[in-house]
Amino acid sequence: MPNGRCIFHGGKSGAPPGNKNGEIHGIYVAGWPATEKKTLEHELLFAKDQLSRIQKKLQKLRKLEDDLRERDEDPFWN
């Protein structure tokens, strides 16, 4: 809002100047140890690999489903 207050509860918007809370927790930490960064990178690569495998299996299942639907529509199988 123009007066700098929240439109929902009327409180001040945003953190006070000099607030460092966002810098000392979570992904905003600039000084993470290299080992922790390496571990997180490894976990991210593992998750991407797992997602890729799941997507491939899902493609196979969708193709199988399509094949079964085509077979059910084919008068030869009915």
C-alpha positions as CSV (number, residue, x, y, z in Angstrom):
1,M,0.0,0.0,0.0
2,P,1.1,3.6,-0.5
3,N,1.5,4.1,3.3
4,G,3.9,1.1,3.6
5,R,1.4,-1.0,5.5
6,C,0.2,-4.6,4.7
7,I,-3.1,-4.6,2.9
8,F,-4.2,-7.7,4.9
9,H,-3.4,-6.9,8.5
10,G,-2.3,-3.3,8.4
11,G,1.2,-4.1,9.9
12,K,4.4,-2.7,8.6
13,S,5.6,-4.4,5.4
14,G,8.9,-6.1,5.2
15,A,11.8,-6.6,7.6
16,P,13.4,-3.7,9.5
17,P,16.6,-2.3,7.9
18,G,19.7,-4.4,8.8
19,N,17.7,-7.6,9.4
20,K,20.0,-10.5,8.9
21,N,17.6,-13.4,9.6
22,G,17.4,-14.5,6.0
23,E,21.2,-14.7,5.8
24,I,21.8,-17.1,8.7
25,H,19.3,-19.8,7.8
26,G,18.6,-22.1,4.9
27,I,19.6,-21.5,1.3
28,Y,20.7,-17.9,2.0
29,V,23.8,-19.0,3.9
30,A,26.9,-17.8,1.9
31,G,29.4,-19.5,4.1
32,W,28.3,-23.1,3.9
33,P,31.1,-25.6,4.4
34,A,32.4,-27.1,1.1
35,T,31.5,-30.6,2.3
36,E,27.9,-29.7,2.9
37,K,27.7,-28.0,-0.5
38,K,29.2,-31.2,-2.1
39,T,26.7,-33.3,-0.3
40,L,23.7,-31.2,-1.4
41,E,25.0,-31.2,-5.0
42,H,25.3,-35.0,-4.8
43,E,21.7,-35.3,-3.4
44,L,20.4,-33.0,-6.1
45,L,22.0,-35.1,-8.9
46,F,20.6,-38.3,-7.3
47,A,17.1,-36.8,-7.1
48,K,17.3,-35.7,-10.8
49,D,18.4,-39.2,-11.8
50,Q,15.5,-40.8,-9.8
51,L,13.1,-38.3,-11.4
52,S,14.4,-39.3,-14.9
53,R,13.9,-43.0,-14.1
54,I,10.4,-42.4,-12.9
55,Q,9.6,-40.4,-16.0
56,K,10.8,-43.2,-18.2
57,K,8.7,-45.8,-16.3
58,L,5.7,-43.5,-16.6
59,Q,6.2,-43.2,-20.4
60,K,6.3,-47.0,-20.6
61,L,3.1,-47.3,-18.5
62,R,1.3,-44.7,-20.7
63,K,2.4,-46.6,-23.9
64,L,1.1,-49.9,-22.4
65,E,-2.1,-48.2,-21.4
66,D,-2.5,-46.9,-25.0
67,D,-1.8,-50.3,-26.4
68,L,-4.4,-51.9,-24.2
69,R,-7.0,-49.3,-25.2
70,E,-6.3,-49.9,-28.9
71,R,-6.6,-53.6,-28.3
72,D,-9.9,-53.2,-26.5
73,E,-11.2,-51.1,-29.4
74,D,-10.0,-53.7,-32.0
75,P,-12.9,-56.0,-32.9
76,F,-10.5,-58.9,-33.3
77,W,-10.0,-58.9,-29.5
78,N,-13.7,-58.5,-28.6
